[in-house]
Amino acid sequence: MAKTRPMTITMDDGTEHKVPITAFAQMKAEDKAQREGWAGGFQSLRATMYAAYWMLRSRHQVTDGFERWASHVDGIAAPAPDDDTDANDDGEDDDPKS
């Protein structure tokens, strides 16, 4: 099973959270976007922030409501591409000299 790479959420006090956005968190964000009628639906920045918020809240790392928490988010960084893995890695050594 592939590991979910975390987003980095930076708060206005400098605190950083590494948050993996799971499929379940995305479903929660989609549900919230539909119920709230958010522009852009579940593909909006707000829905992405809600998925991160939901993950933090489920881990008891956030106690504020969503809007209050979101007002303190200074930045969001998507996961960097994983440069250490070969997308075509078949477990075989690709070095022709070996």
C-alpha positions as CSV (number, residue, x, y, z in Angstrom):
1,M,0.0,0.0,0.0
2,A,1.4,3.4,-0.9
3,K,2.1,5.8,1.9
4,T,0.3,9.2,1.8
5,R,2.8,12.0,1.6
6,P,2.0,14.8,4.0
7,M,1.1,18.4,3.3
8,T,2.9,21.0,5.4
9,I,0.6,23.4,7.2
10,T,2.3,26.5,8.6
11,M,0.5,28.5,11.3
12,D,0.9,32.2,11.9
13,D,2.9,31.4,15.1
14,G,5.5,29.4,13.1
15,T,4.2,26.0,14.1
16,E,4.3,23.5,11.3
17,H,2.0,20.4,11.0
18,K,2.8,17.5,8.6
19,V,-0.6,16.3,7.6
20,P,-1.3,13.3,5.4
21,I,-4.5,13.8,3.5
22,T,-6.2,10.5,3.4
23,A,-9.0,9.4,1.2
24,F,-11.3,9.5,4.2
25,A,-10.3,13.1,5.0
26,Q,-11.0,14.0,1.4
27,M,-14.5,12.5,1.7
28,K,-15.1,14.5,4.9
29,A,-14.1,17.7,3.0
30,E,-16.3,16.8,0.0
31,D,-19.2,16.3,2.4
32,K,-18.6,19.6,4.2
33,A,-18.2,21.5,0.9
34,Q,-21.5,20.1,-0.4
35,R,-23.4,20.9,2.8
36,E,-21.9,24.4,3.1
37,G,-22.2,25.2,-0.7
38,W,-18.6,26.2,-1.0
39,A,-17.6,27.8,-4.3
40,G,-15.4,25.3,-6.1
41,G,-16.8,22.4,-4.2
42,F,-14.5,19.8,-2.8
43,Q,-11.7,20.9,-5.2
44,S,-11.3,24.3,-3.6
45,L,-8.5,25.5,-1.3
46,R,-11.1,25.7,1.5
47,A,-11.9,22.0,1.1
48,T,-8.2,21.1,1.0
49,M,-7.8,23.1,4.2
50,Y,-10.8,21.4,5.7
51,A,-9.3,17.9,5.0
52,A,-6.1,19.0,6.7
53,Y,-8.1,20.4,9.6
54,W,-10.1,17.2,9.9
55,M,-7.0,15.1,10.1
56,L,-5.5,17.4,12.8
57,R,-8.8,17.4,14.7
58,S,-9.1,13.6,14.5
59,R,-5.6,13.4,16.1
60,H,-6.6,15.8,18.8
61,Q,-4.0,18.4,17.6
62,V,-6.6,21.1,17.0
63,T,-9.4,22.1,19.3
64,D,-10.6,25.4,17.6
65,G,-13.5,25.4,15.1
66,F,-12.6,25.3,11.4
67,E,-13.0,29.0,10.6
68,R,-10.9,30.1,13.6
69,W,-8.2,27.5,12.9
70,A,-8.1,28.5,9.2
71,S,-7.7,32.2,10.1
72,H,-4.4,31.3,11.7
73,V,-3.0,29.3,8.7
74,D,-0.1,31.1,7.2
75,G,0.7,28.7,4.4
76,I,0.1,25.3,2.8
77,A,2.7,23.4,1.0
78,A,1.8,20.4,-1.1
79,P,4.0,17.3,-0.7
80,A,7.2,17.5,-2.7
81,P,7.6,14.8,-5.4
82,D,9.4,11.8,-3.9
83,D,12.7,12.0,-5.7
84,D,14.1,8.9,-3.9
85,T,11.8,6.4,-5.6
86,D,11.8,5.1,-9.1
87,A,8.3,5.0,-10.5
88,N,9.4,2.0,-12.5
89,D,11.1,0.2,-9.7
90,D,10.7,-3.5,-10.1
91,G,13.0,-4.4,-7.3
92,E,15.8,-5.3,-9.7
93,D,19.1,-3.5,-9.8
94,D,19.1,-1.3,-12.8
95,D,22.9,-0.8,-12.8
96,P,24.2,-2.5,-15.9
97,K,27.7,-2.9,-14.3
98,S,26.4,-5.2,-11.5
